[in-house]
Amino acid sequence: MIANSVLKEVTGEPTAAINMMVIPMQPTETTIDKFVALNSIFAAELSLLYVLPVFNMVFFIVKEKEQRMKESMRMMGMNDLSYWVSWFVYYSATNLVTALLATMTLWNVFPHTDITIVFMIIWGYGQSLFGEIFMMQALFKKAKYAGILSAVFYFLFVSLNLILLPFGPPDWVDNSMDLIP
């Protein structure tokens, strides 16, 4: 109302008024991204991609523990930090190759996503598994059981997470699943 009075005063027109109009907006071009359908498939395949690296790392770390190589290296002067950093570097190199190969196979699957982002997601997920590997190796004394059971536990935890993901679990389940990769 005040704006109309000011407009009439400034223009000198007694019929001048500010009116609101509804103008239909022109729709923009849309692209259908198939990522929504690939979301659960991608999560399942990403978890399957790392079953073998989890098996191998836990198997070899427990095999060293079984053969008491760590104690021998400790007697020769190597500290625990150097031991675990060497395993982390080895796993990171293995994870880098795995993530690069997986990214190259997914090159055309995500056409609207920068490929470096896809690589970083896969590589970051693989790096997060080193904590699980570190935890699993502490639970076993025999290498043959360690590799198999750690791969089975990993697969079961990931499957449980994938099953509960679409249903929107309660908060206590969601918070407890955050502990599982």
C-alpha positions as CSV (number, residue, x, y, z in Angstrom):
1,M,0.0,0.0,0.0
2,I,2.7,2.4,0.9
3,A,4.6,1.4,-2.2
4,N,1.6,2.2,-4.4
5,S,1.2,5.7,-2.7
6,V,4.9,6.4,-3.3
7,L,4.6,5.3,-7.0
8,K,1.5,7.5,-7.6
9,E,3.3,10.5,-6.0
10,V,6.6,10.0,-8.0
11,T,5.0,9.3,-11.4
12,G,2.0,11.7,-11.1
13,E,-0.3,9.0,-12.4
14,P,-3.4,8.5,-10.2
15,T,-3.9,4.9,-11.5
16,A,-0.3,3.8,-11.1
17,A,0.0,0.6,-9.0
18,I,2.3,-2.3,-8.3
19,N,0.5,-5.5,-9.1
20,M,1.7,-9.1,-8.6
21,M,1.6,-11.4,-11.5
22,V,2.1,-15.2,-11.8
23,I,4.2,-16.1,-14.8
24,P,4.8,-19.8,-15.5
25,M,8.4,-20.8,-15.4
26,Q,9.9,-22.4,-18.4
27,P,11.1,-25.9,-17.4
28,T,14.8,-26.6,-17.7
29,E,16.3,-29.7,-19.3
30,T,16.5,-32.6,-17.0
31,T,18.9,-35.5,-17.0
32,I,17.9,-38.8,-15.5
33,D,20.8,-40.1,-13.4
34,K,20.8,-43.9,-13.1
35,F,22.8,-43.6,-9.9
36,V,19.7,-43.9,-7.8
37,A,19.2,-47.5,-9.1
38,L,22.9,-48.2,-8.8
39,N,23.2,-47.1,-5.2
40,S,22.6,-50.4,-3.5
41,I,24.3,-52.4,-6.3
42,F,27.4,-50.1,-6.0
43,A,27.5,-50.6,-2.2
44,A,27.3,-54.3,-2.5
45,E,29.9,-54.6,-5.2
46,L,32.2,-52.2,-3.3
47,S,32.0,-54.4,-0.3
48,L,32.6,-57.6,-2.4
49,L,35.7,-55.9,-3.9
50,Y,37.4,-55.8,-0.6
51,V,36.7,-59.3,0.7
52,L,39.9,-60.7,-0.7
53,P,42.2,-57.9,0.5
54,V,40.7,-58.3,4.0
55,F,41.3,-62.0,3.9
56,N,44.9,-61.7,2.7
57,M,46.0,-59.0,5.1
58,V,44.5,-60.7,8.2
59,F,45.9,-64.1,7.0
60,F,49.5,-62.8,6.5
61,I,49.5,-60.7,9.7
62,V,48.4,-63.7,11.8
63,K,50.8,-65.9,9.9
64,E,53.6,-63.7,11.0
65,K,52.2,-63.8,14.5
66,E,52.0,-67.6,14.3
67,Q,55.6,-67.9,13.2
68,R,56.7,-65.3,15.8
69,M,58.4,-63.1,13.2
70,K,57.3,-60.0,15.0
71,E,59.1,-61.1,18.2
72,S,62.2,-61.8,16.2
73,M,62.1,-58.4,14.6
74,R,61.5,-56.8,18.0
75,M,64.6,-58.6,19.4
76,M,66.6,-57.2,16.5
77,G,65.5,-53.7,17.5
78,M,62.4,-52.9,15.5
79,N,59.7,-51.1,17.4
80,D,55.9,-51.7,17.1
81,L,55.3,-48.4,15.3
82,S,57.6,-49.4,12.5
83,Y,56.0,-52.8,12.2
84,W,52.5,-51.4,11.9
85,V,53.5,-48.6,9.6
86,S,55.1,-51.1,7.2
87,W,51.8,-53.1,7.1
88,F,49.8,-49.9,6.6
89,V,52.1,-48.8,3.7
90,Y,51.8,-52.3,2.2
91,Y,48.0,-52.3,2.5
92,S,47.8,-48.7,1.2
93,A,49.7,-49.7,-1.9
94,T,47.5,-52.7,-2.4
95,N,44.4,-50.5,-1.9
96,L,45.7,-48.0,-4.4
97,V,45.9,-50.6,-7.1
98,T,42.5,-52.1,-6.2
99,A,40.9,-48.6,-6.2
100,L,42.5,-47.6,-9.5
101,L,41.3,-50.9,-11.2
102,A,37.8,-50.4,-9.7
103,T,37.7,-46.8,-10.9
104,M,38.8,-47.7,-14.4
105,T,36.0,-50.3,-14.6
106,L,33.4,-47.7,-13.3
107,W,34.6,-45.0,-15.8
108,N,31.3,-45.0,-17.7
109,V,28.9,-46.0,-14.9
110,F,28.9,-42.5,-13.3
111,P,28.9,-40.1,-16.3
112,H,27.8,-37.1,-14.3
113,T,30.3,-37.6,-11.5
114,D,34.0,-36.6,-11.6
115,I,36.0,-39.7,-11.7
116,T,38.4,-38.5,-9.0
117,I,35.5,-38.3,-6.6
118,V,34.6,-41.9,-7.4
119,F,38.3,-42.9,-6.9
120,M,38.4,-41.1,-3.6
121,I,35.3,-42.8,-2.3
122,I,36.6,-46.3,-3.2
123,W,40.1,-45.6,-1.9
124,G,38.8,-44.0,1.3
125,Y,36.5,-47.0,1.9
126,G,39.5,-49.3,1.4
127,Q,41.7,-47.3,3.7
128,S,39.0,-47.4,6.4
129,L,39.1,-51.2,6.4
130,F,42.6,-51.2,7.8
131,G,41.1,-50.6,11.2
132,E,39.0,-53.6,10.9
133,I,42.0,-55.7,9.7
134,F,43.9,-54.5,12.7
135,M,41.1,-55.4,15.0
136,M,40.5,-58.9,13.4
137,Q,44.1,-60.0,13.5
138,A,44.1,-59.5,17.3
139,L,41.3,-62.0,17.7
140,F,43.0,-65.0,16.1
141,K,46.1,-67.1,16.7
142,K,45.9,-69.5,13.7
143,A,46.3,-68.0,10.2
144,K,44.1,-70.4,8.4
145,Y,41.1,-69.6,10.6
146,A,41.9,-65.9,10.8
147,G,41.7,-65.3,7.1
148,I,38.5,-67.2,6.5
149,L,36.6,-66.0,9.6
150,S,37.7,-62.4,9.1
151,A,36.4,-62.5,5.5
152,V,33.2,-64.1,6.7
153,F,32.7,-61.6,9.5
154,Y,33.4,-58.7,7.1
155,F,30.9,-60.0,4.6
156,L,28.3,-60.6,7.3
157,F,28.7,-57.2,8.8
158,V,28.5,-55.5,5.4
159,S,25.4,-57.6,4.4
160,L,23.7,-56.7,7.7
161,N,24.4,-53.1,7.0
162,L,23.1,-53.3,3.4
163,I,19.9,-55.1,4.6
164,L,19.1,-52.5,7.2
165,L,20.0,-49.5,5.0
166,P,16.8,-49.2,2.9
167,F,14.4,-49.6,5.8
168,G,15.7,-46.7,7.9
169,P,16.6,-48.5,11.1
170,P,16.0,-47.1,14.5
171,D,18.6,-44.7,15.9
172,W,20.2,-47.2,18.3
173,V,20.7,-49.7,15.4
174,D,22.0,-46.9,13.1
175,N,24.4,-45.7,15.7
176,S,25.7,-49.3,16.4
177,M,26.1,-49.9,12.7
178,D,28.4,-46.9,12.5
179,L,30.9,-49.0,14.2
180,I,30.9,-51.5,11.4
181,P,32.5,-50.5,8.0
